[in-house]
Amino acid sequence: MPMKELKYLNKYLYKYRKPLLYGVFITILARIFALATPKIIGNSVNAVEYYLSHTAGADPEEIKRQLIINILLIIGATLIAALLTFLMRQTFIVVSRKVEFDLKNEIYEHYQKLSPSFYKMNRIGDLMNRISEDVSKVRMYLGPALMYSVQTLSLFVVVISYMYSQAPLLTLYAVVPLPILSFAIYKLSTAINKRSSVVQQYLSKLTTFTQESFSGISVIKSYAIEPDIQKDFVDLAIQSRDKTIDLVKVQALFFPMMVVLIGISNLIVIFVGGNQYLNGQIQELGTIVEFIIFINMLTWPVAVVGWVTSMV
């Protein structure tokens, strides 16, 4: 689909601009609170490290008190981030459902204005797919895709800025595999979308076949051709099943690919960060722990970049 075709959907973005802007604000706020958890964990590691290296002069009770406070802060920040994330999802997903409702009504209204000759030239199953499966894809674009795009952008700005301020060189090494992950997800998502289109075509054929069979059931029984119709349906269902299995096989690569590439990022952080810590370039061990958590936080958003690009 040409990008210019997506301009048609801008009227819905304008129509629901207030809840969408509210969702953007909530998203940024949620990412800021999510940023607090790695920082607190890093401080906890630094406190333990200080105690272990200064056993004689450190008060164990003070360390315990600090750790308990940090635990409570982590729980508080996590709960607030979770609540804000819930509100974010509610906002974007509800808007996408409203757009879906509007689109279905718009399409149905248009269907009623079309001439009888149009319906003779087009299969009912295809027309039903337009108003169900295809509208669902548009909803995904205006719902999850938009939501994850805002979430990814805000998270990147907040997290990468903070990481770079702490350890610029380690940040550059840590994010090297992330563009590779995003590109790999893009290619994988493209393959998934192609197979999804084929699956939808077969779903349309099954819907049409079933609808026509039910409509002409009296003719089928009159000519006693039930076995032939049954055989045709089974053949079509088998083809549909095989295409769905092809889709699932490609989808199965999604998370293993993410795990491998994020594992490589973690290894880079541990190796490069460990050397910098030993050389005195990084003063606190907690910084390395923070980076590991941040890299894992960025995994899904980076994967989403490829997924959203493919969807658009």
C-alpha positions in Angstrom: 0.0 0.0 0.0 1.4 3.4 -0.9 2.1 5.6 2.0 -0.2 8.3 0.6 -3.1 5.9 1.2 -2.5 6.1 4.9 -3.4 9.8 4.8 -7.0 8.7 4.7 -6.7 7.6 8.3 -5.5 11.0 9.5 -9.1 12.2 10.0 -9.4 9.6 12.7 -6.2 10.7 14.4 -7.6 14.2 14.4 -11.0 13.1 15.6 -9.5 11.3 18.7 -6.6 13.7 19.1 -7.3 14.5 22.8 -7.1 10.9 24.1 -4.1 10.3 21.9 -2.2 13.3 23.3 -3.2 12.1 26.8 -1.8 8.7 25.9 1.5 10.2 24.7 1.8 12.1 28.0 1.1 9.0 30.0 3.6 7.0 28.0 6.5 9.5 28.6 5.6 9.5 32.3 5.6 5.7 32.5 9.1 5.5 30.9 10.5 8.0 33.4 9.3 5.9 36.3 10.5 2.7 34.6 14.0 4.4 34.4 14.1 4.6 38.2 14.2 0.9 38.9 17.6 0.2 37.2 19.1 3.3 38.9 17.9 2.1 42.4 19.3 -1.4 41.7 22.6 0.0 40.7 22.7 2.1 43.9 22.0 -1.1 45.9 24.9 -2.9 44.2 27.2 0.0 44.9 26.1 0.0 48.6 26.9 -3.7 48.9 30.2 -3.2 47.0 31.2 -0.4 49.4 30.3 -2.6 52.4 32.4 -5.5 51.1 35.5 -3.3 50.4 35.1 -1.2 53.7 34.0 -3.9 56.1 35.8 -2.3 59.0 34.4 1.2 58.6 30.9 0.3 57.3 27.8 -0.1 59.5 26.0 -3.3 58.4 22.7 -2.0 59.8 22.9 1.2 57.8 23.5 -0.9 54.6 20.5 -3.1 55.5 18.3 0.0 56.1 19.4 1.4 52.7 18.7 -1.8 50.9 15.2 -2.0 52.5 14.5 1.6 51.4 15.7 0.8 47.9 13.4 -2.3 47.8 10.4 -0.2 48.7 11.4 2.4 46.2 11.6 -0.2 43.5 8.2 -1.6 44.4 6.7 1.9 44.4 8.3 2.9 41.0 7.3 -0.4 39.4 3.7 -0.2 40.6 3.4 3.4 39.3 5.0 2.5 36.0 2.7 -0.5 35.7 -0.4 1.7 36.4 0.7 4.3 33.9 1.4 1.5 31.3 -2.1 0.1 31.9 -3.6 3.6 31.4 -1.4 4.0 28.2 -2.7 0.7 26.8 -6.3 1.5 27.7 -6.0 4.9 25.9 -4.5 3.7 22.6 -6.3 0.4 22.4 -9.7 2.0 23.1 -9.1 4.7 20.5 -8.1 1.9 17.9 -11.3 0.1 18.7 -13.4 3.2 18.2 -11.6 3.8 14.8 -12.4 0.1 13.9 -16.0 0.8 14.8 -16.1 3.9 12.6 -14.4 2.2 9.7 -16.7 -0.8 9.7 -19.7 1.4 9.7 -18.2 3.5 6.9 -17.5 0.4 4.8 -20.9 -1.1 5.4 -22.5 2.2 4.4 -20.5 2.2 1.2 -21.4 -1.4 0.5 -25.1 -0.4 0.5 -24.4 2.2 -2.2 -22.7 -0.2 -4.6 -24.6 -1.5 -7.7 -25.8 -5.1 -8.1 -23.3 -5.7 -10.8 -20.5 -5.1 -8.3 -21.8 -7.9 -6.2 -21.9 -10.2 -9.2 -18.3 -9.5 -9.9 -17.0 -9.9 -6.3 -17.2 -12.8 -4.0 -19.1 -12.4 -0.7 -16.3 -14.0 1.2 -13.8 -11.4 -0.1 -16.2 -8.5 0.9 -16.7 -10.0 4.3 -12.9 -10.2 4.7 -12.6 -6.5 3.9 -14.9 -5.4 6.7 -13.4 -7.9 9.2 -9.8 -9.0 8.7 -8.6 -6.0 6.7 -10.2 -3.5 9.1 -8.5 -5.4 11.9 -5.1 -4.8 10.3 -5.9 -1.1 10.1 -6.8 -1.1 13.8 -3.4 -2.7 14.6 -1.8 0.2 12.7 -3.7 2.9 14.6 -3.6 1.0 17.9 -0.6 -1.2 18.9 1.7 0.1 16.2 1.1 3.7 17.2 1.3 2.9 20.9 4.6 1.0 20.6 6.0 3.7 18.3 5.4 6.4 21.0 6.6 4.1 23.7 9.8 3.2 21.8 10.6 6.8 21.0 10.1 8.0 24.5 12.1 5.1 26.0 15.0 5.6 23.6 15.2 9.3 24.4 15.1 8.8 28.1 17.3 5.6 28.4 19.9 6.3 25.8 20.5 9.8 27.1 21.0 8.6 30.6 23.2 5.7 29.5 25.4 8.0 27.5 25.7 10.4 30.4 27.0 7.6 32.6 29.4 5.8 30.2 29.5 7.0 26.6 31.9 4.4 25.2 30.0 1.5 26.9 26.7 2.9 25.5 28.0 2.8 22.0 29.2 -0.8 22.4 26.0 -1.9 24.1 23.7 -0.6 21.4 25.6 -2.0 18.4 23.5 -5.2 18.1 20.2 -3.3 18.5 20.0 -2.0 14.9 20.8 -5.5 13.7 18.0 -6.8 15.8 15.6 -4.2 14.4 16.6 -5.0 10.8 16.2 -8.7 11.4 12.8 -8.2 12.9 11.8 -6.1 10.0 12.8 -8.8 7.5 11.1 -11.4 9.6 7.9 -9.3 10.0 7.9 -8.7 6.2 8.0 -12.5 5.7 5.3 -13.0 8.3 3.0 -10.3 6.7 3.4 -12.0 3.3 2.4 -15.3 4.7 -0.4 -13.7 6.7 -1.8 -12.3 3.5 -1.9 -15.7 1.9 -3.6 -17.1 5.1 -6.2 -14.4 4.8 -6.8 -15.2 1.2 -7.5 -18.8 2.1 -9.7 -17.7 4.9 -11.6 -15.6 2.4 -11.9 -18.7 0.1 -13.1 -20.9 3.0 -15.7 -18.2 4.0 -17.0 -17.9 0.5 -17.1 -21.7 0.0 -19.0 -22.1 3.2 -21.4 -19.3 2.5 -22.2 -20.5 -1.0 -22.6 -24.1 0.3 -25.1 -23.0 2.9 -26.9 -20.8 0.4 -27.2 -23.7 -2.1 -27.8 -26.5 0.4 -31.1 -27.4 -1.2 -29.5 -27.8 -4.6 -26.6 -29.8 -3.1 -29.1 -32.2 -1.5 -31.3 -32.4 -4.5 -28.4 -33.6 -6.7 -26.9 -35.7 -3.9 -23.4 -34.1 -4.3 -22.6 -33.9 -0.6 -19.5 -36.1 -0.9 -18.1 -33.9 -3.7 -18.7 -30.7 -1.8 -17.2 -32.3 1.3 -14.1 -33.3 -0.6 -13.7 -29.8 -2.1 -14.0 -28.3 1.4 -11.5 -30.7 2.9 -9.0 -29.9 0.1 -9.4 -26.2 0.7 -9.1 -26.6 4.5 -5.9 -28.7 4.0 -4.4 -25.9 1.9 -5.4 -23.3 4.4 -3.9 -25.4 7.2 -0.6 -25.8 5.3 -0.4 -22.1 4.7 -1.1 -21.4 8.4 1.7 -23.8 9.4 4.1 -22.0 7.0 3.2 -18.8 8.8 3.7 -20.3 12.3 7.1 -21.7 11.4 8.3 -18.2 10.5 6.7 -16.7 13.6 8.5 -19.2 15.7 11.8 -17.5 14.8 10.8 -14.2 16.4 11.6 -14.7 20.1 14.7 -16.9 19.6 16.2 -14.2 17.4 15.5 -11.6 20.1 17.0 -13.8 22.8 20.2 -14.4 20.8 20.9 -10.8 19.9 20.0 -9.4 23.3 22.3 -12.1 24.8 25.1 -10.7 22.6 24.4 -7.2 23.9 24.6 -8.4 27.5 27.9 -10.2 26.8 29.3 -7.0 25.3 28.2 -5.0 28.3 29.7 -7.5 30.7 33.0 -7.8 28.8 33.6 -4.1 27.8 32.1 -2.8 31.1 34.1 -5.2 33.2 37.4 -4.1 31.5 36.5 -0.4 31.9 35.7 -1.1 35.6 39.1 -2.8 36.1 40.9 0.0 34.3 39.1 2.6 36.4 37.2 4.1 33.5 33.9 3.2 35.3 34.0 4.0 39.0 31.0 1.9 40.2 30.1 -1.7 39.6 26.4 -0.7 39.8 26.8 1.1 36.5 27.4 -2.2 34.7 24.3 -3.7 36.4 22.3 -0.7 35.3 23.4 -1.1 31.7 22.4 -4.8 31.6 18.9 -3.9 32.8 18.7 -1.0 30.4 19.7 -3.2 27.4 17.0 -5.8 28.4 14.5 -2.9 28.7 15.4 -1.8 25.1 15.0 -5.3 23.6 11.2 -5.2 22.9 11.1 -1.6 21.8 13.9 -2.2 19.3 12.2 -5.3 17.9 9.0 -3.2 17.6 10.8 -0.8 15.3 11.1 -3.6 12.7 7.6 -4.9 13.4 6.0 -1.4 13.1 7.9 -0.6 9.9 6.8 -3.9 8.3 3.2 -3.3 9.4 3.1 0.3 7.9 
